[in-house]
Amino acid sequence: MISPARHWSSSSLVEFSGRLHRNCISLTSWTRERRYWNTRSALKPHLSFGSTSKTRLSPSKSKKIRIAAKMTEEMPDTLKHYKVPKIEDMPSLGLPIENAKRAAAYLAVDENLDIFHHRIIGVGSGSTVIYVAERLGQYLKDEKFRDYVSQFICIATGFQSKQLIMDSGLQYGIIEQHPVIDIVFDGADEVDPNLQLIKGGGACLFQEKLISTSAKTFIVVADSSKRAPSKLGSHWRKGVPIEVVPPAYVRVRNDLLTKVNAKTAVLREGGKAKAGPIVTDNSNFIIDADFGEIEDPKTLYKEIKLMVGVVEAGIFVDNAAKAYFGNADGSVEILDKQGSAARITSV
Ligand SMILES: O=C(CO)[C@H](O)[C@H](O)COP(=O)(O)O
């Protein structure tokens, strides 16, 4: 983080600008871009880019002009004329499912992110959210939005989304410092017509719940296979993910089978990737409990939550505002609390 205005002397600004210049030369163009706009936005309160009007500091006017000119010169070529690409102009990704995920994610960001007013953004986990981070990264590179997007603080739902945030050049922050989030974008394993969700296929459900319920608006992005025609549990057959404290897993598994009639309750194993159970970002285990079609998600959720050893259950009730479902042909269907409406975009 750059120090606030009063801590910057004119000489440190010049020195910092020089350091930026030296660093930029030795970096790859991608990193150079990221470093460039991060620094530029940090310096913005102190300098006026492209003009020499008001600054908060008092170096001599000619020095201000030199610094501003130097910063402008240093903008990497790849950034100078960059514009956020239109969804319909994007080349196909080759795989229909990826086109579907990208179409949903891009449209969800374009329609719901208020670039000029949102500041704290939640980025969820999974393969669809990759395109959310990609889209945010595109806004960041566009001169028209850069100064706003570079001020976003992005909150992650786990290790993967933290990497996505950083790889897209966005600022990473923690929920402890930003307990109220303006908007969250996250995937889902299943979405019913009432916008109730099953989540946690990627084992990130505790932080996903924490972040989505801390958001003023929670937007789901998914491919259309995630849409349940009626009840939760009809499409997603792997069961409801439940995060448990490790020593309690046998007790919780038994309780799921005997108290809430789970058909199966299986400790999630790492398979070839890890001998033994998967360990979550919070050092817990996951039990996948199959209930078949779930009649009353709210009641089931409450019952599971009351079990000793349960940290969180992957049933998300009355939390999402809208869900964007991408289709392989690039069309996107939007489900909101008023019902669903189809929108057509071509990819
Ligand atoms: O809940 C999740 C991770 O815990 C994911 O959001 C969910 O599994 C959807 O992932 P994908 O976008 O890959 O289908």
The ligand as an SDF file (V2000), in Angstrom:
LIG
                    3D

 14 13  0  0  0  0  0  0  0  0999 V2000
  -18.9730  -24.0540   -4.8880 O   0  0  0  0  0  0  0  0  0  0  0  0
  -17.9770  -24.0730   -5.5640 C   0  0  0  0  0  0  0  0  0  0  0  0
  -16.6480  -24.4280   -5.0230 C   0  0  0  0  0  0  0  0  0  0  0  0
  -16.7190  -24.8560   -3.6920 O   0  0  0  0  0  0  0  0  0  0  0  0
  -18.0510  -23.6920   -6.9980 C   0  0  0  0  0  0  0  0  0  0  0  0
  -18.5240  -22.4020   -7.1090 O   0  0  0  0  0  0  0  0  0  0  0  0
  -18.9450  -24.6710   -7.6910 C   0  0  0  0  0  0  0  0  0  0  0  0
  -18.4140  -25.9740   -7.4840 O   0  0  0  0  0  0  0  0  0  0  0  0
  -19.0800  -24.3810   -9.1580 C   0  0  0  0  0  0  0  0  0  0  0  0
  -17.8870  -24.6090   -9.8250 O   0  0  0  0  0  0  0  0  0  0  0  0
  -17.7630  -24.5300  -11.4060 P   0  0  0  0  0  0  0  0  0  0  0  0
  -17.8840  -23.0910  -11.7980 O   0  0  0  0  0  0  0  0  0  0  0  0
  -16.4040  -25.1060  -11.6780 O   0  0  0  0  0  0  0  0  0  0  0  0
  -18.8480  -25.3650  -12.0060 O   0  0  0  0  0  0  0  0  0  0  0  0
  1  2  2  0
  2  3  1  0
  2  5  1  0
  3  4  1  0
  5  6  1  0
  5  7  1  0
  7  8  1  0
  7  9  1  0
  9 10  1  0
 10 11  1  0
 11 12  2  0
 11 13  1  0
 11 14  1  0
M  END
$$$$
